[in-house]
Amino acid sequence: MAAENCMVANDWICGEYLRVYRQELTDATVQHIWITAASVAIGFAVAFPLALIARRWRLLAGPVLAITTVLYTVPSLAMFSLLLPIYGISPSLVITGLVLYSLTILVRNILAGLQGVPEDVREAARAMGYGPLRQLFTVELPLALPAVMAGLRIATVSTVALTTVGAIIDYGGLGNLLKSGIDSNFKAQVLAASVLCVVIAIVADVLLLGVQWLITPWTHSGRRRRKSGGGSDALDPVETVEKVAAA
């Protein structure tokens, strides 16, 4: 009886709410996930060439980083208002805003990762006949992956949170339920939407961490050697190029 009356009593924890509003929760969660995924994917596609430009032409690094940082400081309501004349009230408005917010994290981490590749490894790759593109994608980018993936994880978790702001134009995923729940003081809805946002962020972070572990086997093979008494896992530049390129 208590479970049946928890919605009438407006309890924070209410199983009846989850049963009655299951479809609304599912729809909001799906919208939240696809807006987040689209924003991060497009953000990465934009950030990667920007990072390459900043690395190739160092005079442009300052302006690129400064512009992306300024974009991140713009309040979300102001950002959406500026984009409104271009996109109207649509998912594209929210996604574009989230893409712009993700750039400062992604550009900085991609650039830091690429700049962290040892120069002797680059020289070894060139000596082995690697051209610029092959060197970038088979040597430098794999070695930069830990920093790149760290940025991607931060950007993803941040975007999960920022997506809720899209509720102001009814494209905020779980943010829509949060907003309506707060407006109507519907406690069970506010708690359920909040918990789902946290779950999405944690699951996304764990999945990306797992992907990083799978695509960077050379970063943890050394740990296994040390545990088995194999000593130092340091490789010379040529061995590093061969190991990363073969992965």
Backbone hydrogen bonds, N-H to C=O, Kabsch-Sander energy under -0.5 kcal/mol:
donor,donor_aa,acceptor,acceptor_aa,energy
5,N,1,M,-1.8
6,C,2,A,-0.6
6,C,3,A,-0.6
9,A,5,N,-2.6
11,D,6,C,-2.5
14,C,12,W,-0.7
18,L,14,C,-1.2
19,R,15,G,-1.6
20,V,16,E,-2.8
21,Y,17,Y,-2.9
22,R,19,R,-0.8
25,L,21,Y,-2.4
26,T,22,R,-2.3
27,D,23,Q,-2.8
28,A,24,E,-2.3
29,T,25,L,-2.2
30,V,26,T,-2.5
31,Q,27,D,-2.4
32,H,28,A,-2.3
33,I,29,T,-2.5
34,W,30,V,-2.5
35,I,31,Q,-2.2
36,T,32,H,-2.1
37,A,33,I,-2.9
38,A,34,W,-2.4
39,S,35,I,-2.2
40,V,36,T,-2.5
41,A,37,A,-2.4
42,I,38,A,-2.5
43,G,39,S,-2.4
44,F,40,V,-2.5
45,A,41,A,-2.1
46,V,42,I,-1.8
47,A,43,G,-2.8
48,F,44,F,-2.4
50,L,46,V,-1.3
51,A,47,A,-2.6
52,L,48,F,-2.1
53,I,49,P,-2.4
54,A,50,L,-2.4
55,R,51,A,-2.0
56,R,52,L,-2.6
57,W,53,I,-2.8
58,R,56,R,-0.7
60,L,57,W,-2.0
61,A,57,W,-0.5
61,A,58,R,-0.8
62,G,58,R,-0.7
64,V,60,L,-2.5
65,L,61,A,-2.6
66,A,62,G,-2.6
67,I,63,P,-2.7
68,T,64,V,-2.1
69,T,65,L,-1.9
70,V,66,A,-2.5
71,L,67,I,-2.3
72,Y,68,T,-1.5
73,T,69,T,-1.1
73,T,70,V,-0.6
74,V,70,V,-0.7
74,V,71,L,-0.9
79,M,75,P,-2.6
80,F,76,S,-2.6
81,S,77,L,-1.9
82,L,78,A,-2.2
83,L,79,M,-1.7
84,L,80,F,-1.3
86,I,83,L,-1.0
87,Y,83,L,-2.4
88,G,84,L,-2.6
90,S,88,G,-1.2
93,L,90,S,-0.9
94,V,90,S,-1.0
95,I,91,P,-2.8
96,T,92,S,-2.6
97,G,93,L,-1.9
98,L,94,V,-2.4
99,V,95,I,-2.5
100,L,96,T,-2.2
101,Y,97,G,-1.9
102,S,98,L,-1.8
103,L,99,V,-1.0
104,T,100,L,-0.5
106,L,102,S,-2.4
107,V,103,L,-3.0
108,R,104,T,-1.2
109,N,105,I,-2.0
110,I,106,L,-2.7
111,L,107,V,-2.5
112,A,108,R,-2.5
113,G,109,N,-2.5
114,L,110,I,-2.4
115,Q,111,L,-2.6
116,G,112,A,-1.2
117,V,114,L,-1.2
121,V,118,P,-0.5
122,R,118,P,-1.5
123,E,119,E,-2.5
124,A,120,D,-2.0
125,A,121,V,-2.2
126,R,122,R,-2.3
127,A,123,E,-2.3
128,M,124,A,-1.4
129,G,126,R,-1.6
130,Y,125,A,-2.4
135,Q,131,G,-2.9
136,L,132,P,-2.2
137,F,133,L,-2.6
138,T,134,R,-2.3
139,V,135,Q,-1.4
140,E,135,Q,-2.8
141,L,136,L,-3.2
143,L,139,V,-1.8
144,A,140,E,-1.7
145,L,141,L,-0.7
145,L,142,P,-0.8
147,A,144,A,-0.6
148,V,144,A,-2.4
149,M,145,L,-3.5
150,A,146,P,-1.6
151,G,147,A,-2.1
152,L,148,V,-2.2
153,R,149,M,-2.4
154,I,150,A,-2.1
155,A,151,G,-2.7
156,T,152,L,-2.2
157,V,153,R,-2.3
158,S,154,I,-2.5
159,T,155,A,-2.3
160,V,156,T,-2.2
161,A,157,V,-1.5
162,L,158,S,-2.5
163,T,159,T,-2.3
164,T,161,A,-1.0
165,V,162,L,-1.7
166,G,163,T,-1.7
167,A,164,T,-1.8
168,I,165,V,-1.9
169,I,166,G,-1.8
170,D,167,A,-1.2
171,Y,166,G,-2.5
175,G,172,G,-2.8
176,N,173,G,-1.4
177,L,173,G,-0.7
178,L,174,L,-2.2
179,K,175,G,-2.8
180,S,176,N,-2.4
181,G,177,L,-2.5
182,I,178,L,-2.6
183,D,179,K,-2.6
184,S,180,S,-1.9
185,N,181,G,-0.5
185,N,182,I,-0.7
186,F,181,G,-2.8
187,K,185,N,-1.1
190,V,186,F,-2.0
191,L,187,K,-2.5
192,A,188,A,-2.5
193,A,189,Q,-2.4
194,S,190,V,-2.1
195,V,191,L,-2.7
196,L,192,A,-2.2
197,C,193,A,-1.9
198,V,194,S,-2.0
199,V,195,V,-2.6
200,I,196,L,-2.7
201,A,197,C,-2.2
202,I,198,V,-2.5
203,V,199,V,-2.9
204,A,200,I,-2.6
205,D,201,A,-2.2
206,V,202,I,-2.6
207,L,203,V,-2.7
208,L,204,A,-2.3
209,L,205,D,-2.2
210,G,206,V,-2.3
211,V,207,L,-2.4
212,Q,208,L,-2.5
213,W,209,L,-2.1
214,L,210,G,-2.0
215,I,211,V,-2.3
216,T,212,Q,-1.0
219,T,216,T,-1.5
220,H,217,P,-0.9
221,S,217,P,-1.3
222,G,218,W,-0.7
224,R,220,H,-1.4
225,R,221,S,-1.8
226,R,222,G,-2.3
227,K,223,R,-2.3
228,S,224,R,-1.7
229,G,226,R,-1.3
230,G,225,R,-4.2
240,T,236,D,-2.4
241,V,237,P,-2.4
242,E,238,V,-2.4
243,K,239,E,-2.6
244,V,240,T,-2.6
245,A,241,V,-2.6
246,A,242,E,-1.5
247,A,243,K,-0.7
247,A,244,V,-0.7
